[in-house]
Amino acid sequence: MDSVADPDVILLHLGTNDANDLGHLSGAIGRLDALISKIAAKRPYAHVIVTSLLPRTETAIDAAITTQFNPSVPDIVAAQAALGRHAARDDTDPAWTARRPHGQGRRGRRLYVEARGATAYQWRRNGVAIGGANLAWLEIAPAALTDSGTCDALVYGSGTASTTSRAALLRVVARGTLMKLR
């Protein structure tokens, strides 16, 4: 860190590789706390923004992420901020990403929404509910030209109120699938 220019903002997204080996995920929590402390000592004026891990398609790994690592992030950040450090959490729930599902190659896509405390989901294409699409992900496999459009998810908590995720533009062309987050 001594050879790096003095940054104003440092974005931390760590623990992804630790999640691949479930035994290491709990250690990642301690390393995150130690890393924020080290950054604060070396760059006391830098703002450190910490993100949670994105959902995974592997059930055991996803469960560890959502029950062990992600719930720890707000507490670590709050404890660091209480020490006077410029630490914040990227609280973009529902956070949204698109990526290729494990083992599916380029023939399909799975879109994810992550929301703390979510109890139900409803995916939409062009503002219209997609029948049966009520999980934390929307799988489009194989993608067809008619699947093109803007996709988002209504995320419900304990009541009837919902929050709408950011939209992703899904454009299917004859040669493959392109996704662009707005």
Secondary structure, DSSP 8 states (H G I E B T S, - for coil): -TTS---SEEEE---HHHHHSHHHHHHHHHHHHHHHHHHHHH-TT-EEEE------SSHHHHHHIIIIIHHHHHHHHHHHHHTT--EEE---SSEEEEE--TT-TTS-EEEEEE-TT--EEEEEETTEE-TT--SSEEEE-S--GGG-EEEEEEEE-SSS-EEE---EEEEEETTEEEEEE-
